[in-house]
Amino acid sequence: MSSRRSEKRAQPERRKESVPFTKEMAALGIFAVIVLAGPLLFGAVDRLPQIGLLALLGVGILLQPPAIIPLSRWGNRLALAFVALLLFKEFAPANWFGDTVWRTTLTRDYSLPLLFTHHPEPARALDALLAGAVGVVWFLWVRRLAGERSHRAFLAWTLFAAAAVVAIVSFATTHPGSSAIYDGTPLARWTPGWSGFGPFPNRNHSADYFAMAAVLGCGCVTWSASRKNWLTFCGGLALLALVVIALLTTASRGGLIALGAGLAIYLLLCLCKVRTRRAIGAALGAGLFFAAILFVFGNQVVARFHSHEAGEVSNLTRIGVWHDAIGMWHDAPLLGHGLDSFAGIFPFYQKIQLENQIVIHPESSWLQWLTELGLIPVLIAAAAVVLFLGRHIGEIFDRQRSFFLHAGGFAAFGVLLIHAIFDVPAHRWGTAGFALAALALACPMRAESRRTQEPRKAALVPLAVGAFWLLPIYWNVPAWSPLCLNRLIELNAHAPSLMPLAVLQNTLHYFPLNADLHQAVGLRELRMAGPENALPKSVLPAVIESKKPAVAQPLAIHAISATKAGDAAPAGAARTVSVPKTSPSPMAVPITTSWQRHFGVASRLQPSNWEMPIAQARACERVVPGLAFGYWEQAIDRGGIHRDEILGMAVQETAKSPMAQSAWGSYVEAHPQLLLAYAQVVPETFGAYYYGRWWKLRADADDLTADELKSFYALVARWGNRDDFDAWAKRHAAIGARDYQQWAGLYHVWGDDDHAWQLLSIKQSEPAFPPGEPTTPRAVLENTWRTRPENVVNAQQLAQVLLQAGEKSASDDIIVTVASSENPPPWFVNKAAWILARNGRAGDAVDLLLRPH
């Protein structure tokens, strides 16, 4: 009876103990859902997936609150001081921090009113601080889950397996020609710059995610081997190979470097723990394992290290952005410019020339921290992290059973810090969240500590942040939310009639660094002002005068020589050309109106964008045509490889203006690289003149652009002559080694086919027949030739058989026939050209080689 009573008394206690166990299991399940859904939902870069993840995190915290150890009195003071410093540097009055280049430029040159805070757009700082708070809570929560020794393996394998699932999904939804993430599925998302693999909009971030998972996976696999669980070990190796292959498929050089660094950190920790020959052998085996995968699947990423476009060009661009970002940091070195302000402020320090591109980050998370936070907060945070890591990294060597899991977590966190030197993975939810979870796993909270507190109220942080970010999605409040800004710009682009000007102007008060918003306000104000009110009456006379044609001046002012056809005045044309003294520019008329200021600020905020000044020029053409030329000039100056095309558009769209001929003539005279492009879009009578001007000013230059050469080849036979080209070719012999086909085409036009063939034959030698003799009988080959002449393999074999039989003429006929067909193989084209040239038909040979195939 006594034993039964004791069992009855024990039953309620067992029920009581089973409740927390169920809650912990549910919390672990929520953790698994978060670490899988975050990367799959495009790395959680969008606000709606972030809100969903915050809701899940809030529920998980309610099930298992995070563990917090109360700090000492001085620790509390230091933590509060750091938070106060962040709030101070973002929201304190701007005049307390001194002048900066961007603030002086906006207030002095454009008279743009700014908010009183140090951060020009404090709503962005608030969102960044809220995201940082969520990151802290996430780290503390995972750290608490890892406090239970039995949970650590589950957490590590869940992170690792989630990456394997992401890799499988990426392979399953990627196919040749994919233009969107998850192309062909309901979740398809088109993202500019997406490389074609991985769920993150940036392939470098997908690669960083896979690199961290691979390093953590090494810890999981080694842990299985140490426990002699060989089935799990083999499965882990398969998953590890899958994740590494996914990383290599992204073709990210930075991801591969970060993986190598993370593996080095992991192996170093392991060798410090286990200093035996067996451990060294295992390390060598791991190196061979990864080397084999790289050898088989890494051709694409390895090739990017040597390619010009992906190597030299990308590296030079990255270095240029770094250089300008350091200049930006120097302008506010101690406390930075403000969280999430880089994209808006960087254009004021940008010197690197980028065609129609916007720099949204400094290609380095460390540089972004420095430019936005400043040196003081970064040093304080770095010191805190170093002290935290130094305290816990020694403890892992005392752990026997879970050492490799902790070492993998440390190394995975190291992957992020190293990759952050030359990219921005630390500023993306998917990658930063994985790194924090790995660090929490490496430094778990001891559950048995009596000093720990588990505040369930911590769930209010993610839930409140999610609710706050949900407001602008459904109710468009508050008006200063960045999400409201994005939706407002999108609505204005698709339905401008539904967007009042007052709303745009009010939003501009909160986001003065948004170029699209300035452009929208400027276009709307210009259109509403109309021709009568677009400019103040005090400057209208100057604009009216600028619309009149300049006084005609004789062509002799350009020292024209009639010795060249291109320089002589065209027959039947007037002996004068209108040439203004100066070229119009957007600043020719003082900036006295609001729409001009907005146009100026928009262009200043996007210094490489040529589409923006084109839109401004077209808007001016309908209201104040005299100012359109300057905006067109700005677009041409930014055009890069599209400069000639933009010039043609500008000339065509301003053709009705009475000052167009003189304005554009003066502009190309000041920019002689554009003379040939202009010659192609003006009437014949003036085209020869501008060709002659180019010949005088640019023909002997050593810096001829690709567009100039293309235009020159198109015009020299029309307005030049053979003797001039021969002299030019001698001066630019190096160009002939590259453009030999264009040169041969010109000589062909002038009737010198022998010279044209000589140029082509040097570069294209006569191909030989394949080695060996055809085994197919001649009768079969001849029958196939009669019935299926498009069978080029049969035709080649038949031509070889006929040549060996001494029937050279018949063999040549077959080769020439195939070469004259549609889309012939290069072998037949080159072989036929040599046959034609030997038979005295150099012109036909040149025609064949220059014909588009």
Disulfide bonds with the S-S distance in Angstrom:
none
